[in-house]
């Protein structure tokens, strides 16, 4: 389970959590000016009763980089259930963005379809369309991945008990063209 400091959900602590995240020693590739803009946006959203659901405030970063754009377009791979740790939920629900969410984990895809109005696709975005790959579904669905990547990072131990399912693939180009 991810630490709550990566999940700014509680309204009363939202700005504090975003500020702490940006001040942390993670390489988020954002300038100090961008950090200030993200924190200001977090304050504005908190006052309006809205919060980010993204893991690392990616939605807030996108909004600051686009001048709080309304009616934009997004593509999210590994969208999960569409709400928890979603980089695009706030963009869709509060800023009128539309787009595509792709999620190959069957259980998560069913939740995704119920929680989002954008186009939802259950294929794994990959370098080839219509291939069938082994996809490891883990207890924490956020760590699910293709078999060939299951043991290539520091989550390998948590993926040891993954149950593998066959999923179809699609390229980003084909997904966008559909």
C-alpha positions as CSV (number, residue, x, y, z in Angstrom):
1,X,0.0,0.0,0.0
2,X,1.3,3.4,-0.9
3,X,2.0,6.0,1.9
4,X,-0.9,8.4,2.5
5,X,1.6,11.3,1.8
6,X,1.3,10.4,-1.9
7,X,-2.5,10.4,-1.8
8,X,-3.7,14.0,-1.0
9,X,-7.3,13.1,-0.2
10,X,-8.2,14.7,3.1
11,X,-9.6,18.1,2.4
12,X,-8.3,19.6,5.6
13,X,-4.7,18.5,4.9
14,X,-4.7,18.7,1.1
15,X,-2.5,21.8,0.7
16,X,-0.2,20.7,3.4
17,X,0.2,17.3,1.7
18,X,0.8,18.8,-1.7
19,X,3.4,21.2,-0.2
20,X,5.1,18.4,1.6
21,X,5.2,16.3,-1.6
22,X,6.8,19.0,-3.6
23,X,9.3,19.7,-0.8
24,X,10.3,16.1,-0.5
25,X,13.5,14.9,-2.0
26,X,11.9,13.1,-4.9
27,X,13.0,14.3,-8.4
28,X,9.7,15.6,-9.7
29,X,11.4,17.7,-12.4
30,X,9.5,20.9,-11.5
31,X,11.0,24.3,-10.9
32,X,10.5,26.3,-7.7
33,X,8.1,28.6,-9.7
34,X,6.1,25.6,-10.8
35,X,6.0,24.3,-7.2
36,X,4.6,27.7,-6.1
37,X,2.0,27.6,-8.9
38,X,0.9,24.0,-8.0
39,X,0.6,25.0,-4.3
40,X,-1.5,28.0,-5.2
41,X,-3.7,25.9,-7.4
42,X,-4.1,23.4,-4.5
43,X,-5.2,26.2,-2.2
44,X,-7.7,27.4,-4.7
45,X,-9.1,23.9,-5.2
46,X,-9.2,23.3,-1.5
47,X,-11.2,26.4,-0.9
48,X,-13.7,25.2,-3.6
49,X,-13.9,21.8,-1.9
50,X,-12.0,19.9,-4.6
51,X,-8.9,17.8,-4.2
52,X,-6.4,16.0,-6.4
53,X,-6.6,12.2,-6.6
54,X,-3.2,11.8,-8.4
55,X,-0.3,10.0,-6.8
56,X,2.2,12.8,-7.2
57,X,-0.1,15.8,-8.0
58,X,0.4,15.3,-11.8
59,X,-3.1,16.7,-12.4
60,X,-2.2,19.9,-10.6
61,X,1.0,20.2,-12.5
62,X,-0.9,19.7,-15.8
63,X,-3.3,22.4,-14.8
64,X,-0.6,24.9,-13.9
65,X,1.3,24.2,-17.1
66,X,-1.8,24.7,-19.2
67,X,-3.0,27.8,-17.4
68,X,-5.8,25.9,-15.7
69,X,-7.1,25.0,-19.1
70,X,-10.7,23.8,-19.4
71,X,-11.9,21.3,-22.0
72,X,-8.5,19.7,-22.6
73,X,-7.7,16.2,-23.7
74,X,-5.9,13.4,-21.8
75,X,-4.7,9.9,-22.2
76,X,-4.0,7.8,-19.1
77,X,-2.4,4.3,-19.2
78,X,-2.9,2.1,-16.2
79,X,-5.9,4.1,-15.1
80,X,-6.9,1.7,-12.4
81,X,-10.4,2.2,-11.1
82,X,-10.5,5.7,-12.5
83,X,-10.5,7.6,-9.2
84,X,-7.8,6.3,-6.8
85,X,-4.4,7.6,-7.8
86,X,-5.9,8.9,-11.0
87,X,-3.9,11.6,-12.8
88,X,-7.0,12.6,-14.8
89,X,-10.1,12.3,-12.6
90,X,-9.9,16.0,-11.4
91,X,-9.3,17.1,-15.0
92,X,-12.4,15.3,-16.2
93,X,-14.8,16.0,-13.3
94,X,-13.9,19.6,-12.5
95,X,-12.2,21.1,-15.6
96,X,-14.3,19.4,-18.4
97,X,-11.5,17.5,-20.0
98,X,-12.2,14.4,-22.1
99,X,-9.9,11.6,-23.2
100,X,-9.0,8.0,-22.9
101,X,-8.3,5.8,-19.9
102,X,-6.7,2.4,-20.6
103,X,-6.7,-0.3,-17.9
104,X,-6.0,-4.0,-18.6
105,X,-6.8,-5.4,-15.1
106,X,-10.3,-6.9,-15.6
107,X,-11.6,-6.0,-12.1
108,X,-10.2,-2.4,-12.2
109,X,-11.6,-1.9,-15.8
110,X,-15.1,-2.7,-14.6
111,X,-14.8,0.0,-11.9
112,X,-13.2,2.4,-14.3
113,X,-16.2,2.1,-16.7
114,X,-18.6,3.0,-13.8
115,X,-16.5,5.9,-12.5
116,X,-15.6,7.8,-15.6
117,X,-17.4,9.3,-18.6
118,X,-14.4,9.3,-21.0
119,X,-13.6,6.5,-23.4
120,X,-12.4,3.5,-21.4
121,X,-10.3,0.7,-23.0
122,X,-9.3,-2.6,-21.5
123,X,-6.3,-3.3,-23.6
124,X,-2.6,-2.9,-22.6
125,X,-1.0,0.0,-24.4
126,X,2.1,-1.5,-26.0
127,X,4.3,-1.3,-29.1
128,X,2.1,-3.7,-31.1
129,X,-1.7,-3.9,-31.6
130,X,-3.6,-7.2,-31.3
131,X,-0.8,-9.1,-29.5
132,X,-1.8,-11.2,-26.5
133,X,0.4,-10.8,-23.5
134,X,0.6,-12.3,-20.0
135,X,-0.4,-9.6,-17.5
136,X,0.3,-10.1,-13.9
137,X,-2.6,-8.9,-11.6
138,X,-1.3,-8.2,-8.2
139,X,-3.2,-7.8,-4.9
140,X,-2.4,-4.1,-5.1
141,X,-3.7,-3.6,-8.7
142,X,-1.5,-0.5,-9.1
143,X,1.5,-2.7,-9.3
144,X,0.1,-5.0,-12.0
145,X,2.3,-5.3,-15.1
146,X,3.3,-7.4,-18.1
147,X,5.1,-10.6,-17.2
148,X,8.3,-9.4,-18.8
149,X,8.5,-6.4,-16.4
150,X,7.2,-8.1,-13.2
151,X,10.7,-8.6,-11.7
152,X,12.5,-5.5,-13.0
153,X,12.0,-3.0,-10.2
154,X,11.8,-2.7,-6.5
155,X,8.1,-4.0,-6.5
156,X,9.2,-7.4,-7.8
157,X,8.7,-9.1,-4.4
158,X,5.2,-7.7,-4.1
159,X,4.4,-9.1,-7.6
160,X,5.6,-12.7,-6.7
161,X,2.1,-13.8,-6.1
162,X,0.6,-12.2,-9.2
163,X,-2.1,-14.1,-11.1
164,X,-1.4,-13.9,-14.8
165,X,-4.2,-13.2,-17.3
166,X,-4.1,-12.9,-21.0
167,X,-4.8,-9.4,-22.3
168,X,-4.9,-7.9,-25.8
169,X,-2.6,-5.0,-26.7
170,X,-3.0,-1.8,-28.6
171,X,-0.5,0.9,-29.7
172,X,-1.0,4.5,-28.7
173,X,-1.4,5.4,-32.3
174,X,-4.2,2.9,-32.9
175,X,-5.9,3.8,-29.6
176,X,-6.0,7.5,-30.6
177,X,-7.2,6.7,-34.1
178,X,-10.2,4.6,-32.9
